[in-house]
Amino acid sequence: MDHIEETVKVKLASDSAIKVHDTLKAVYEALEVKGYNSVNQIVAYIMSGDPTYITGYNNARNLMAKLEPDEILEILVKEYLKAL
């Protein structure tokens, strides 16, 4: 507990970014096919961790469960900031 004031550095491998990209694309497409608002469903899942926001269609729920929410958010923020 002596290091409580220190900031922890997190670094994800580029493989991780590819995995997140591919998973989000597959989940997005599965949600679209089933008629859901894909963005809202994915955001709700990330915020709550509740897998019922993701359809089971095309194994989307299982794919999404393999990702950590912080991993998803880090990659999304990086990609958003790159576009600025």
C-alpha positions as CSV (number, residue, x, y, z in Angstrom):
1,M,0.0,0.0,0.0
2,D,3.0,2.3,0.0
3,H,2.6,2.8,-3.7
4,I,-1.0,4.0,-3.7
5,E,0.0,7.4,-5.2
6,E,1.7,5.8,-8.2
7,T,0.0,5.6,-11.5
8,V,-0.1,2.1,-13.1
9,K,0.9,2.0,-16.7
10,V,-1.1,-0.4,-18.9
11,K,0.1,-1.5,-22.3
12,L,-1.8,-3.7,-24.7
13,A,-0.3,-5.7,-27.5
14,S,-1.3,-4.9,-31.1
15,D,-2.7,-8.5,-31.3
16,S,-5.2,-7.3,-28.7
17,A,-6.3,-4.4,-30.8
18,I,-6.9,-6.8,-33.8
19,K,-8.9,-9.2,-31.5
20,V,-11.0,-6.4,-30.2
21,H,-11.6,-5.0,-33.7
22,D,-12.6,-8.4,-35.1
23,T,-14.8,-9.2,-32.1
24,L,-16.6,-5.9,-32.1
25,K,-17.2,-6.1,-35.9
26,A,-18.7,-9.6,-35.5
27,V,-20.8,-8.6,-32.5
28,Y,-22.0,-5.4,-34.2
29,E,-23.1,-7.4,-37.3
30,A,-24.9,-10.0,-35.3
31,L,-26.8,-7.3,-33.4
32,E,-27.7,-5.6,-36.6
33,V,-29.0,-8.8,-38.2
34,K,-31.2,-9.4,-35.1
35,G,-32.6,-5.8,-35.4
36,Y,-30.9,-4.2,-32.3
37,N,-29.3,-0.8,-32.1
38,S,-25.8,-2.3,-32.1
39,V,-24.0,0.7,-30.6
40,N,-26.4,1.0,-27.7
41,Q,-26.3,-2.7,-26.9
42,I,-22.4,-2.8,-27.0
43,V,-22.2,0.3,-24.8
44,A,-24.7,-1.1,-22.3
45,Y,-22.7,-4.4,-22.2
46,I,-19.4,-2.5,-21.6
47,M,-20.9,-0.4,-18.8
48,S,-22.8,-3.1,-17.0
49,G,-21.0,-6.3,-17.9
50,D,-24.4,-7.9,-18.4
51,P,-24.0,-10.4,-21.2
52,T,-27.8,-10.3,-22.0
53,Y,-27.2,-7.1,-23.9
54,I,-25.4,-9.1,-26.5
55,T,-27.3,-11.6,-28.7
56,G,-26.3,-15.2,-28.8
57,Y,-26.7,-15.2,-32.6
58,N,-23.5,-16.2,-34.5
59,N,-21.8,-16.9,-31.1
60,A,-21.6,-13.1,-30.5
61,R,-22.2,-13.3,-26.7
62,N,-19.4,-15.9,-26.3
63,L,-17.0,-13.8,-28.4
64,M,-17.7,-10.7,-26.4
65,A,-17.3,-12.5,-23.1
66,K,-13.6,-13.3,-24.1
67,L,-12.8,-9.5,-24.0
68,E,-12.2,-7.4,-20.9
69,P,-14.2,-4.2,-20.8
70,D,-11.1,-2.1,-20.0
71,E,-9.4,-3.6,-23.0
72,I,-12.3,-2.6,-25.2
73,L,-12.4,0.9,-23.8
74,E,-8.7,1.5,-24.2
75,I,-8.7,0.5,-27.8
76,L,-11.8,2.5,-28.6
77,V,-10.4,5.6,-26.9
78,K,-7.1,5.2,-28.8
79,E,-8.9,4.9,-32.1
80,Y,-11.1,7.8,-31.4
81,L,-8.2,10.0,-30.5
82,K,-6.3,9.0,-33.6
83,A,-9.1,10.3,-35.7
84,L,-9.0,13.8,-34.1
